[in-house]
Amino acid sequence: MRQILLLALFCVIVGKLFHFAVFEDAFITFRCAENFADGHGLNFNPGERVESSTAFFFALLIGLAKRFLYFDPLGTALLLNVLGFLFILFALAARTTRRKDAAGPAALATAGFWWAATQPALWVYLHSGLEAVFFAALAFGGFLAVERCVERGRSAWPAGLALGVAAIVRMEAVVFAGLAIGLVSAYGPRARRWKNAILAGGFFVAIFAPVLAWRWHYFGRPFPISYYVKLDGGSPALAARGLEYLATWFVACPVAAATVGLTANYFRRCAELKPRLRIGFIWLLTQLAVAVYLGGDYMPYSRFLLPAVPLVAWLMADVAPLWLQRANERRPASATWRKILAIGAIVASQVWTLFYPPHFTLFLQEGAYLALYRPMAEALHRLIPDRRTTLFTLAAGVTPYYSKLRTYDALGIADPVIAHRQAALGRGLAGHEKFDPRRILDIKPDLILCQVFPKKFPIKNLPYYRTDPKTGEQVLVDPLGGEHALSVLKSEPALNSFVQELEGLVDLYRDPEFRAQYTLLRLRDRSSLALFFVREGAGPQIRIAFTPTNIEFE
């Protein structure tokens, strides 16, 4: 126990020393939680019933801690995730110590624990401010309750309890509640199968149904607004993107891929496979299928597959010794050599997972974004004291949270009109496919956040398009004056969504109605070069926070 507590403390210290970023999307939940603490409900903007936070119960706990204990939202989120991390480690440690095998296989059975304990994704999301680790612990707790029901004949009500709480954190836990009922019915003790199924289902419904009914009544819709932004209007392309997301996870986590492959092989070949491995593998496959259905995510280290990490580690406690036994039957080798090989494989896998280029780049971008936008948003909060001022942004996290202004975003997280518009999903960046900057002309906000650059960034102009006179091809001119062929940019999947968003913005900037209503100005902030479009009719208390700029836009 002491070692696990020290490991969790070490994880927190490392995150603070190396400045692990709080992710942009976490501030959406923090803003809703602070509004709740201030008596405005779990809403993004006071007086507007919009469920912008995906994690209802997580946001509620943060709001309660803020209101009654005066806890900082970032600290509460970290505490909840640390508690989830500790639960996962204690459960995996107990799983390992229950083994009664010989020294070699038993020692190898600890590989799963150490793989999960040092998993970069868990460490990163522990500090991210998101509910990912907390939710993973609740879902894993539901699975463990099912496993105890099947293996030891225990009651199944704890599974319904854990998954009920998980479902009011993130609604995909409803799938696992149905799976839990099916597994205890199929594999549980014969004399109590129906009783256990009823208990599990009853506890789940008792927790989830009242909360769902209240949310539906209060917000007017059964799902968080992010569901409509990311999934409503989905297509086969959404599942295709989800399969690509899953393949990327397997590439980034080779130990997980190997464990899934070995388990599938034993599942197919061993009729005498223990029930706990059968239900564990079925649960894991369901988790992977849910991630595919959701169409993946744009965040680093595969957030939607984080609940699969403790499941893979749990399976490794049986699969790794079984693999060792089969390997020794084919080619005997010393236990010491096998252990060295296992340790080396885990270390190499974790290093590869951490520095896997696409994920590591996104991770660094989250930190850079926070470092650039937070000072600007805090300056906006100081310079504009009137909280009724309306702001329009691309992203709905850092800037709205620290500026405290009434905010609407171009992605639909704070605006149901954008969230519910029809769009073909699955071909662009997850959560960004209903991007609609022309909504500005309907809302007519006082401020529009255009772009934030580092203070000494030698910007010449806002991005615009022109036609190359030699080739007749459309060319993007970036803020430094560099030119990029539009066809080349669109051929890169990672840049295609960015280019489409930029096209929408450029089209808006050229609109005569927009040009007549807004002027490009610079925020009076020494920490960065923050450009805003300010409405012509904005009051002097708003315009005094800005200064003219010589930057042009086409």
Order of alpha helices (4+ residues) and beta strands (2+ residues): alpha-alpha-alpha-alpha-alpha-alpha-alpha-alpha-alpha-alpha-alpha-alpha-alpha-alpha-alpha-alpha-alpha-alpha-beta-alpha-beta-alpha-alpha-beta-beta-beta-beta-alpha-alpha-alpha-beta-beta-alpha-beta
